[in-house]
Structures are given as structure tokens and as C-alpha cells.
Amino acid sequence: LQTWFWEDSFGDDSDVRVAEPLGVVEAFHMTLQRAVPGRGLETLLTPDAEPLMARAAEAVHRFHRLPAPVSRRHTVADELAILARQLGAVRGALPGCEGRLERLFAACTALAATLPDAPDATLHRDFYPEQVL
């Protein structure tokens, strides 16, 4: 998939790039990519970083608009299942908060039920400043 992004829209000729993929180590579920120079976005988060943040947002927006050849789907139900697992961990770490956590999950579930149906789209789920150079 990273090869597709690199070859289709985010290669060396693009103003926004993904690292060039070099290979996969299946046994470790690991991809190898060419090193790229730069500072992580997390080191540049200052009050005057708005233009940089806008550029990062535009890059992710471009990514989300591409018709990537993906085989996996991640639904709202999948996201709620992750939330349920994580809240379970919090419940174990903070005894006495069970009722509050249950109300929080119920509210999230109710809110998710109000989301309109939307067409499938490419989505970079876990996006962190450390992933942007």
C-alpha cells in the first residue's frame, strides 16, 4: 500500500512525500523504507506553527481523497470495540469509576448511532506529529 501511495501521488516528484518503500519483513509485520532527513513535526509545535500545521492537514486531506487499493475496512463499530477495550483497561486501573465509564461509553455509542452513512474512503487512522517530517 505504501508503494502505491509513493508511486501514485507521494513520490520523489511530489511536494508532499511518503518515504520510499524498500521491502517487507513478513515475520515481524514490518516495512522497510528509505531514511529521509528532517525534524519531526512534534518538535515544531509552537504558537507560530499554524502554516506548518495547515500544510500537514492538507497532506492528510490529500491522502484521504485518494482511491487507494485497500482490502481492509474499519467501521464505526470497529472503533467502538476499540473504545470498549480501552475503557475496560481504564476501569481496571481506576476502581470506583465503573459507572462513569459505562455512561461515557453509552454516550459515545448513542452519538455514533447518529452519524450519517458515508462512502468508503482512505483513512490514516492513527496520525501523530511524530509521523510527519
DSSP file with accessible surface (Angstrom, degrees, kcal/mol):
  #  RESIDUE AA STRUCTURE BP1 BP2  ACC     N-H-->O    O-->H-N    N-H-->O    O-->H-N    TCO  KAPPA ALPHA  PHI   PSI    X-CA   Y-CA   Z-CA
    1    1 A L     >        0   0  109      0, 0.0     4,-2.3     0, 0.0     5,-0.2   0.000 360.0 360.0 360.0 -42.2    0.0    0.0    0.0
    2    2 A Q  H  >  +     0   0   49      1,-0.2     4,-2.8     2,-0.2     5,-0.2   0.901 360.0  54.8 -63.4 -35.7    2.8    2.4    0.8
    3    3 A T  H  > S+     0   0   64      2,-0.2     4,-3.2     1,-0.2     5,-0.3   0.927 106.5  51.5 -61.3 -41.9    4.3    1.6   -2.6
    4    4 A W  H  > S+     0   0   65      1,-0.2     4,-3.0     2,-0.2     5,-0.3   0.943 111.9  45.9 -61.1 -46.6    1.1    2.5   -4.2
    5    5 A F  H  X>S+     0   0    7     -4,-2.3     5,-2.9     2,-0.2     4,-2.1   0.922 114.5  48.3 -62.3 -41.9    1.0    5.9   -2.4
    6    6 A W  H  <5S+     0   0   49     -4,-2.8     5,-0.3     3,-0.2    -2,-0.2   0.937 119.0  38.5 -65.8 -43.6    4.7    6.5   -3.2
    7    7 A E  H  <5S+     0   0  141     -4,-3.2    -2,-0.2    -5,-0.2    -1,-0.2   0.856 122.7  41.1 -75.9 -34.4    4.2    5.6   -6.9
    8    8 A D  H  <5S-     0   0   86     -4,-3.0    -3,-0.2    -5,-0.3    -2,-0.2   0.914 136.2 -18.7 -83.6 -44.9    0.8    7.2   -7.4
    9    9 A S  T  <5S+     0   0   32     -4,-2.1     7,-0.3    -5,-0.3    -3,-0.2   0.576 125.2  50.1-141.8 -19.6    0.8   10.5   -5.5
   10   10 A F  S   <S+     0   0    5     -5,-2.9     8,-2.4    -6,-0.2    -4,-0.2  -0.068  74.7 120.6-128.3  37.3    3.5   11.0   -2.9
   11   11 A G  S >  S-     0   0   11     -5,-0.3     3,-2.1     6,-0.2    -4,-0.1  -0.032  83.8 -67.4 -87.6-166.0    6.8   10.0   -4.5
   12   12 A D  T 3  S+     0   0  106      1,-0.3     5,-0.1     5,-0.1    -5,-0.1   0.745 130.6  56.2 -58.4 -26.1   10.0   12.0   -5.1
   13   13 A D  T 3  S+     0   0  170      3,-0.0    -1,-0.3     2,-0.0     2,-0.2   0.522  90.9  93.7 -86.2  -2.6    8.3   14.4   -7.5
   14   14 A S  S <  S-     0   0   17     -3,-2.1    -4,-0.1     1,-0.1     3,-0.1  -0.554  75.8-134.1 -91.4 153.1    5.6   15.4   -5.1
   15   15 A D  S    S+     0   0   99     -2,-0.2     2,-0.4     1,-0.2    -1,-0.1   0.702 104.4  42.3 -75.1 -18.9    5.6   18.4   -2.8
   16   16 A V  S    S-     0   0   28     -7,-0.3     2,-0.3    -5,-0.1    -1,-0.2  -0.999  84.7-175.8-125.4 126.9    4.4   16.1   -0.1
   17   17 A R        -     0   0  145     -2,-0.4     2,-0.3    -3,-0.1    -6,-0.2  -0.888  25.6-145.0-126.8 154.7    6.0   12.6    0.1
   18   18 A V        -     0   0   41     -8,-2.4     2,-0.0    -2,-0.3    -2,-0.0  -0.798  49.8 -87.6-103.2 156.5    5.9    9.3    1.9
   19   19 A A        -     0   0   15     -2,-0.3   -13,-0.1     1,-0.1    16,-0.1  -0.370  50.6 -99.6 -63.1 142.8    9.2    7.5    2.5
   20   20 A E        -     0   0   50     14,-0.2    14,-2.9    15,-0.1     2,-0.2  -0.476  39.2-126.3 -65.6 122.4   10.2    5.3   -0.4
   21   21 A P  E     +A   33   0A  24      0, 0.0    12,-0.3     0, 0.0     3,-0.1  -0.503  29.9 177.8 -71.8 138.7    9.3    1.7    0.5
   22   22 A L  E     -     0   0A  91     10,-3.2     2,-0.3     1,-0.4    11,-0.2   0.624  53.9 -51.5-113.4 -24.6   12.1   -0.7    0.2
   23   23 A G  E     -A   32   0A  30      9,-1.4     9,-3.1     2,-0.0    -1,-0.4  -0.979  46.5 -99.0 169.7-177.6   10.6   -4.0    1.3
   24   24 A V  E     -A   31   0A  87     -2,-0.3     2,-0.7     7,-0.2     7,-0.2  -0.986   8.3-154.4-133.2 139.1    8.7   -6.0    3.9
   25   25 A V  E > > -A   30   0A  47      5,-3.2     5,-2.0    -2,-0.4     3,-1.2  -0.883  17.3-172.7-110.5  91.4    9.8   -8.4    6.7
   26   26 A E  G > 5S+     0   0  141     -2,-0.7     3,-1.6     1,-0.3    -1,-0.2   0.866  77.1  62.3 -55.6 -41.5    6.7  -10.5    6.9
   27   27 A A  G 3 5S+     0   0   86      1,-0.3    -1,-0.3    -3,-0.1    -2,-0.0   0.791 115.3  33.1 -59.3 -27.3    7.8  -12.4   10.0
   28   28 A F  G < 5S-     0   0  148     -3,-1.2    -1,-0.3     2,-0.1    -2,-0.2   0.288 106.2-121.0-109.6   7.0    7.9   -9.2   12.0
   29   29 A H  T < 5 +     0   0  172     -3,-1.6     2,-0.4    -4,-0.4    -3,-0.2   0.935  68.2 143.3  50.9  49.3    5.0   -7.4   10.3
   30   30 A M  E   < -A   25   0A  88     -5,-2.0    -5,-3.2     2,-0.0     2,-0.4  -0.932  43.6-153.0-126.4 140.4    7.5   -4.7    9.4
   31   31 A T  E     -A   24   0A  80     -2,-0.4     2,-0.4    -7,-0.2    -7,-0.2  -0.872  12.5-144.5-107.9 149.3    8.0   -2.5    6.4
   32   32 A L  E     +A   23   0A  80     -9,-3.1   -10,-3.2    -2,-0.4    -9,-1.4  -0.911  22.4 176.8-110.5 139.5   11.4   -1.1    5.4
   33   33 A Q  E     -A   21   0A  98     -2,-0.4     2,-0.1   -12,-0.3     3,-0.1  -0.975  36.6 -92.0-142.4 155.3   11.7    2.4    3.9
   34   34 A R        -     0   0  125    -14,-2.9   -14,-0.2    -2,-0.3     2,-0.1  -0.410  48.8-109.6 -65.5 136.5   14.4    4.8    2.8
   35   35 A A        -     0   0   94     -2,-0.1    -1,-0.1   -16,-0.1   -15,-0.1  -0.391  34.3-160.7 -65.6 142.6   15.5    7.2    5.5
   36   36 A V        -     0   0   77     -3,-0.1     2,-0.1     2,-0.1   -17,-0.0  -0.979  15.1-121.4-126.6 142.4   14.5   10.8    5.0
   37   37 A P        +     0   0  124      0, 0.0     2,-0.2     0, 0.0    96,-0.1  -0.412  57.6  89.8 -77.6 158.5   16.0   13.8    6.6
   38   38 A G        -     0   0   58     -2,-0.1     2,-0.4    95,-0.1    -2,-0.1  -0.712  67.8 -84.2 143.0 169.5   14.0   16.2    8.6
   39   39 A R        -     0   0  153     -2,-0.2     5,-0.1     1,-0.0     2,-0.0  -0.868  48.8-104.1-105.0 142.7   12.7   17.2   12.1
   40   40 A G    >   -     0   0   10     -2,-0.4     3,-1.8    93,-0.2     4,-0.3  -0.334  24.9-122.9 -65.3 143.2    9.6   15.6   13.5
   41   41 A L  G >  S+     0   0    6     91,-2.7     3,-2.0    88,-1.1     4,-0.3   0.833 108.8  68.9 -55.9 -32.2    6.6   17.8   13.4
   42   42 A E  G >  S+     0   0   74     87,-0.3     3,-0.7     1,-0.3    -1,-0.3   0.792  95.8  54.6 -61.6 -23.9    6.3   17.4   17.2
   43   43 A T  G <  S+     0   0   71     -3,-1.8    -1,-0.3     1,-0.2    -2,-0.2   0.563 107.2  51.8 -83.4  -7.6    9.5   19.4   17.7
   44   44 A L  G <  S+     0   0   48     -3,-2.0     2,-1.4    -4,-0.3    -1,-0.2   0.254  71.4 123.1-112.2   9.2    8.0   22.3   15.7
   45   45 A L    <   +     0   0   87     -3,-0.7    -3,-0.0    -4,-0.3     5,-0.0  -0.595  36.1 137.8 -79.3  93.4    4.7   22.8   17.5
   46   46 A T  S >  S-     0   0   70     -2,-1.4     3,-2.2     1,-0.0     4,-0.1  -0.832  70.6 -95.8-127.7 167.5    4.9   26.4   18.5
   47   47 A P  T 3  S+     0   0  142      0, 0.0     3,-0.4     0, 0.0    -2,-0.0   0.806 125.1  50.6 -58.0 -25.4    2.3   29.2   18.6
   48   48 A D  T 3  S+     0   0  128      1,-0.2     4,-0.2     2,-0.1    -3,-0.1   0.244  82.9  95.3 -97.2  17.9    3.6   30.4   15.2
   49   49 A A    <>  +     0   0    9     -3,-2.2     4,-2.6     1,-0.2     3,-0.4   0.315  45.3 112.5 -90.2  11.6    3.4   26.9   13.5
   50   50 A E  H  > S+     0   0  153     -3,-0.4     4,-2.7     1,-0.2     5,-0.2   0.896  75.5  50.2 -56.1 -44.5    0.0   27.5   12.0
   51   51 A P  H  > S+     0   0   99      0, 0.0     4,-1.9     0, 0.0    -1,-0.2   0.914 112.3  48.6 -61.2 -37.2    1.2   27.5    8.4
   52   52 A L  H  > S+     0   0   64     -3,-0.4     4,-2.3     2,-0.2    -2,-0.2   0.915 111.4  49.1 -67.4 -40.8    3.1   24.2    9.0
   53   53 A M  H  X S+     0   0   69     -4,-2.6     4,-2.7     1,-0.2    -1,-0.2   0.902 109.1  53.2 -65.9 -38.4    0.0   22.7   10.6
   54   54 A A  H  X S+     0   0   60     -4,-2.7     4,-2.4    -5,-0.2    -1,-0.2   0.901 108.7  50.0 -62.8 -39.6   -2.1   23.8    7.7
   55   55 A R  H  X S+     0   0  139     -4,-1.9     4,-2.1    -5,-0.2    -2,-0.2   0.919 111.2  48.0 -65.8 -41.8    0.4   22.1    5.3
   56   56 A A  H  X S+     0   0   13     -4,-2.3     4,-2.2     2,-0.2    -2,-0.2   0.922 111.7  50.5 -64.3 -41.3    0.3   18.8    7.3
   57   57 A A  H  X S+     0   0   62     -4,-2.7     4,-2.6     1,-0.2    -2,-0.2   0.904 109.6  50.6 -63.6 -40.7   -3.6   19.0    7.4
   58   58 A E  H  X S+     0   0   90     -4,-2.4     4,-2.7     2,-0.2    -1,-0.2   0.900 108.4  53.0 -64.9 -38.1   -3.6   19.4    3.6
   59   59 A A  H  X S+     0   0   19     -4,-2.1     4,-2.3     2,-0.2    -2,-0.2   0.939 111.6  44.7 -62.8 -44.5   -1.3   16.5    3.1
   60   60 A V  H  X S+     0   0   26     -4,-2.2     4,-2.6     2,-0.2    -2,-0.2   0.914 111.9  53.5 -66.8 -38.0   -3.6   14.2    5.2
   61   61 A H  H  X S+     0   0   94     -4,-2.6     4,-1.2     1,-0.2    -2,-0.2   0.923 108.8  48.9 -62.4 -43.1   -6.6   15.6    3.4
   62   62 A R  H >X S+     0   0   52     -4,-2.7     4,-0.6     1,-0.2     3,-0.5   0.923 110.5  51.8 -59.0 -45.2   -5.0   14.7    0.0
   63   63 A F  H >< S+     0   0   32     -4,-2.3     3,-1.2     1,-0.2     5,-0.2   0.926 107.6  52.2 -57.1 -45.5   -4.2   11.2    1.4
   64   64 A H  H 3< S+     0   0   54     -4,-2.6    58,-0.7     1,-0.3    -1,-0.2   0.736 105.1  55.9 -68.1 -22.5   -7.9   10.8    2.4
   65   65 A R  H << S+     0   0  139     -4,-1.2    -1,-0.3    -3,-0.5    -2,-0.2   0.573  85.1 101.9 -85.2 -11.1   -9.2   11.7   -1.1
   66   66 A L  S << S-     0   0   31     -3,-1.2     2,-1.9    -4,-0.6    56,-0.5  -0.530  75.3-129.3 -78.3 142.1   -7.2    9.1   -2.9
   67   67 A P        -     0   0  111      0, 0.0    -1,-0.1     0, 0.0    -3,-0.1  -0.439  38.6-172.5 -84.8  65.6   -8.9    5.9   -4.1
   68   68 A A        -     0   0   12     -2,-1.9     2,-2.1    -5,-0.2    -5,-0.0  -0.274  31.8-115.3 -63.3 144.8   -6.2    3.6   -2.5
   69   69 A P        +     0   0   84      0, 0.0     2,-0.3     0, 0.0    -1,-0.1  -0.486  56.3 159.2 -81.3  73.5   -6.5   -0.1   -3.3
   70   70 A V        -     0   0   75     -2,-2.1    52,-0.0     1,-0.1     3,-0.0  -0.725  33.9-167.8 -99.4 150.2   -7.2   -1.3    0.2
   71   71 A S        +     0   0  120     -2,-0.3     2,-0.3     2,-0.0    -1,-0.1   0.573  65.3  82.0-108.3 -15.7   -8.8   -4.5    1.2
   72   72 A R        -     0   0  217      2,-0.0     2,-0.4     0, 0.0    -2,-0.1  -0.651  59.3-158.9 -92.8 151.1   -9.5   -3.7    4.9
   73   73 A R        -     0   0  160     -2,-0.3     2,-0.5    47,-0.0    -2,-0.0  -0.962   3.8-163.5-125.0 144.5  -12.4   -1.8    6.2
   74   74 A H        -     0   0   71     -2,-0.4     2,-0.2     4,-0.0    -2,-0.0  -0.981  18.1-171.9-128.9 116.6  -12.6    0.0    9.6
   75   75 A T     >  -     0   0   49     -2,-0.5     4,-2.1     1,-0.1     5,-0.2  -0.497  41.1-102.8-104.9 173.4  -16.1    0.9   10.7
   76   76 A V  H  > S+     0   0   71      1,-0.2     4,-2.7     2,-0.2     5,-0.2   0.899 124.5  56.2 -60.7 -38.2  -17.7    2.9   13.5
   77   77 A A  H  > S+     0   0   65      1,-0.2     4,-2.1     2,-0.2    -1,-0.2   0.903 105.4  51.2 -61.5 -39.6  -18.5   -0.4   15.1
   78   78 A D  H  > S+     0   0   65      2,-0.2     4,-2.0     1,-0.2    -1,-0.2   0.913 110.3  49.1 -61.8 -42.8  -14.8   -1.3   15.0
   79   79 A E  H  X S+     0   0   87     -4,-2.1     4,-2.5     1,-0.2    -2,-0.2   0.904 109.6  51.2 -66.1 -39.1  -13.9    2.0   16.6
   80   80 A L  H  X S+     0   0   34     -4,-2.7     4,-2.7     1,-0.2    -1,-0.2   0.877 107.2  54.2 -65.4 -35.5  -16.4    1.4   19.4
   81   81 A A  H  X S+     0   0   44     -4,-2.1     4,-2.2     2,-0.2    -1,-0.2   0.911 109.0  48.1 -64.5 -40.7  -15.0   -2.0   20.0
   82   82 A I  H  X S+     0   0   37     -4,-2.0     4,-2.6     2,-0.2     5,-0.2   0.935 111.5  50.4 -63.0 -45.1  -11.5   -0.4   20.5
   83   83 A L  H  X S+     0   0   54     -4,-2.5     4,-2.9     1,-0.2     5,-0.3   0.922 108.4  52.6 -59.6 -42.5  -13.0    2.2   22.8
   84   84 A A  H  X S+     0   0   40     -4,-2.7     4,-1.9     1,-0.2    -1,-0.2   0.922 110.5  47.6 -60.5 -43.8  -14.7   -0.5   24.8
   85   85 A R  H  X S+     0   0  158     -4,-2.2     4,-1.7     2,-0.2    -1,-0.2   0.925 113.7  47.2 -62.7 -44.8  -11.4   -2.4   25.3
   86   86 A Q  H  X S+     0   0  116     -4,-2.6     4,-2.0     1,-0.2    -2,-0.2   0.901 111.0  50.6 -67.2 -39.6   -9.5    0.8   26.2
   87   87 A L  H  X S+     0   0   14     -4,-2.9     4,-2.9    -5,-0.2    -1,-0.2   0.859 105.8  58.0 -66.3 -31.7  -12.2    1.8   28.7
   88   88 A G  H  X S+     0   0   29     -4,-1.9     4,-1.9    -5,-0.3    -1,-0.2   0.909 105.8  49.1 -61.4 -40.2  -12.0   -1.7   30.2
   89   89 A A  H  X S+     0   0   63     -4,-1.7     4,-1.6     2,-0.2    -2,-0.2   0.907 111.8  48.4 -65.5 -40.2   -8.3   -1.1   30.9
   90   90 A V  H  X S+     0   0   55     -4,-2.0     4,-2.2     1,-0.2    -2,-0.2   0.922 107.5  56.1 -65.0 -41.4   -9.2    2.2   32.5
   91   91 A R  H  < S+     0   0   76     -4,-2.9     6,-0.3     1,-0.2    -1,-0.2   0.901 108.2  48.0 -57.1 -41.9  -11.8    0.5   34.5
   92   92 A G  H  < S+     0   0   63     -4,-1.9    -1,-0.2     1,-0.2    -2,-0.2   0.843 114.8  45.2 -68.1 -32.5   -9.2   -1.9   35.9
   93   93 A A  H  < S+     0   0   75     -4,-1.6    -2,-0.2     1,-0.2    -1,-0.2   0.728 118.4  42.1 -84.0 -22.4   -6.8    0.9   36.7
   94   94 A L  S >< S-     0   0   93     -4,-2.2     3,-1.7    -5,-0.1    -1,-0.2  -0.641  76.3-165.6-127.2  74.3   -9.4    3.2   38.3
   95   95 A P  T 3  S+     0   0  101      0, 0.0    -3,-0.1     0, 0.0    -4,-0.0  -0.267  75.7  39.0 -58.2 144.7  -11.7    1.2   40.6
   96   96 A G  T 3  S+     0   0   67     -5,-0.1     4,-0.2     0, 0.0     3,-0.2   0.312  94.9  85.4  96.9  -8.9  -14.8    3.1   41.5
   97   97 A C    <>  +     0   0   38     -3,-1.7     4,-2.7    -6,-0.3     5,-0.2   0.294  52.8 108.7-104.2   9.1  -15.2    4.8   38.1
   98   98 A E  H  > S+     0   0   76      1,-0.2     4,-2.6     2,-0.2     5,-0.2   0.903  78.7  47.0 -55.1 -49.1  -17.2    1.9   36.5
   99   99 A G  H  > S+     0   0   32      1,-0.2     4,-2.2     2,-0.2    -1,-0.2   0.916 113.3  48.7 -61.1 -42.3  -20.5    3.8   36.4
  100  100 A R  H  > S+     0   0  180      1,-0.2     4,-2.2     2,-0.2    -1,-0.2   0.913 112.5  48.1 -64.2 -42.8  -18.9    6.9   35.0
  101  101 A L  H  X S+     0   0   19     -4,-2.7     4,-2.6     2,-0.2    -2,-0.2   0.888 110.1  52.1 -67.3 -37.4  -17.1    4.9   32.3
  102  102 A E  H  X S+     0   0  116     -4,-2.6     4,-2.6    -5,-0.2    -1,-0.2   0.907 110.3  48.6 -64.3 -41.1  -20.2    3.0   31.4
  103  103 A R  H  X S+     0   0  161     -4,-2.2     4,-2.5     2,-0.2    -2,-0.2   0.903 110.6  51.7 -65.0 -39.1  -22.1    6.3   31.0
  104  104 A L  H  X S+     0   0   86     -4,-2.2     4,-2.4     2,-0.2    -2,-0.2   0.943 111.8  45.8 -61.9 -46.6  -19.3    7.6   28.8
  105  105 A F  H  X S+     0   0   61     -4,-2.6     4,-2.7     1,-0.2    -2,-0.2   0.913 111.8  51.7 -65.2 -40.0  -19.4    4.5   26.6
  106  106 A A  H  X S+     0   0   58     -4,-2.6     4,-2.5     1,-0.2    -1,-0.2   0.911 110.4  49.0 -62.0 -40.6  -23.2    4.7   26.3
  107  107 A A  H  X S+     0   0   60     -4,-2.5     4,-2.5     2,-0.2    -2,-0.2   0.910 111.7  48.6 -65.8 -41.0  -23.0    8.3   25.3
  108  108 A C  H  X S+     0   0   41     -4,-2.4     4,-2.7     2,-0.2    -2,-0.2   0.911 111.8  49.8 -64.5 -40.3  -20.3    7.5   22.7
  109  109 A T  H  X S+     0   0   54     -4,-2.7     4,-1.8     2,-0.2    -2,-0.2   0.921 111.6  48.2 -64.5 -42.5  -22.4    4.7   21.3
  110  110 A A  H  X S+     0   0   61     -4,-2.5     4,-0.6     2,-0.2    -2,-0.2   0.915 112.7  48.3 -65.0 -41.8  -25.5    6.9   21.1
  111  111 A L  H >< S+     0   0  116     -4,-2.5     3,-1.4     1,-0.2     4,-0.4   0.925 108.7  53.8 -64.7 -41.3  -23.5    9.6   19.4
  112  112 A A  H >< S+     0   0   19     -4,-2.7     3,-1.5     1,-0.3    -1,-0.2   0.866 100.9  61.2 -61.3 -33.7  -22.1    7.1   16.9
  113  113 A A  H 3< S+     0   0   86     -4,-1.8    -1,-0.3     1,-0.3    -2,-0.2   0.725  99.4  56.7 -67.1 -18.4  -25.6    6.0   16.1
  114  114 A T  T << S+     0   0  100     -3,-1.4    -1,-0.3    -4,-0.6    -2,-0.2   0.546  79.9 112.0 -89.5  -7.4  -26.4    9.5   14.8
  115  115 A L  S <  S-     0   0   94     -3,-1.5     3,-0.1    -4,-0.4     2,-0.1  -0.455  70.4-122.1 -67.7 134.9  -23.6    9.5   12.3
  116  116 A P        -     0   0  111      0, 0.0     2,-0.1     0, 0.0    -1,-0.1  -0.370  32.0 -94.4 -73.1 154.8  -24.8    9.5    8.7
  117  117 A D        -     0   0  169     -2,-0.1     0, 0.0     1,-0.0     0, 0.0  -0.429  49.1-171.0 -63.1 143.8  -23.8    6.8    6.3
  118  118 A A        -     0   0   78     -2,-0.1     3,-0.1    -3,-0.1    -3,-0.0  -0.970  26.0 -99.4-137.8 152.8  -20.8    7.8    4.3
  119  119 A P        -     0   0  119      0, 0.0     0, 0.0     0, 0.0     0, 0.0  -0.318  52.2 -88.5 -68.0 155.4  -19.0    6.3    1.3
  120  120 A D        +     0   0  115    -47,-0.0     2,-0.3     1,-0.0   -47,-0.0  -0.332  54.7 177.8 -60.1 147.2  -15.8    4.3    2.0
  121  121 A A        -     0   0   77     -3,-0.1     2,-0.2   -54,-0.0   -56,-0.1  -0.986  37.2 -95.4-149.7 155.6  -12.7    6.4    2.0
  122  122 A T        -     0   0   14    -58,-0.7     2,-0.4   -56,-0.5   -56,-0.1  -0.545  48.4-173.3 -68.8 136.1   -9.0    6.0    2.5
  123  123 A L        -     0   0  105     -2,-0.2     2,-1.0   -58,-0.0   -63,-0.0  -0.984  29.7-151.7-142.1 127.8   -8.2    6.9    6.1
  124  124 A H        -     0   0   63     -2,-0.4     3,-0.2     1,-0.2   -60,-0.1  -0.831  26.5-174.5 -92.4  96.7   -5.0    7.3    8.1
  125  125 A R        +     0   0   94     -2,-1.0     2,-1.1     1,-0.2    -1,-0.2   0.967  66.6  41.0 -65.4 -63.4   -6.4    6.3   11.5
  126  126 A D  S    S+     0   0   82      2,-0.0     2,-0.5     0, 0.0    -1,-0.2  -0.749  74.0 172.5 -93.7  95.9   -3.6    6.8   14.0
  127  127 A F        +     0   0   82     -2,-1.1     3,-0.0    -3,-0.2    -3,-0.0  -0.912   2.3 174.3-112.0 121.5   -2.0   10.1   12.9
  128  128 A Y    >   -     0   0  118     -2,-0.5     3,-2.2     1,-0.1     4,-0.2  -0.932  42.4-119.9-125.3 150.4    0.7   11.6   15.1
  129  129 A P  G >  S+     0   0   45      0, 0.0     3,-1.9     0, 0.0   -88,-1.1   0.839 111.4  67.4 -56.6 -29.9    3.0   14.6   14.7
  130  130 A E  G 3  S+     0   0  113      1,-0.3    -3,-0.0   -89,-0.2   -87,-0.0   0.688  91.6  62.3 -65.7 -15.6    6.0   12.2   15.0
  131  131 A Q  G <  S+     0   0   96     -3,-2.2     2,-0.5   -91,-0.1    -1,-0.3   0.505  93.0  76.0 -86.6  -4.0    5.0   10.7   11.7
  132  132 A V    <         0   0   36     -3,-1.9   -91,-2.7    -4,-0.2   -90,-0.2  -0.933 360.0 360.0-114.5 127.4    5.5   14.0    9.8
  133  133 A L              0   0  108     -2,-0.5   -93,-0.2   -93,-0.2   -95,-0.1  -0.870 360.0 360.0-107.1 360.0    9.0   15.3    9.0
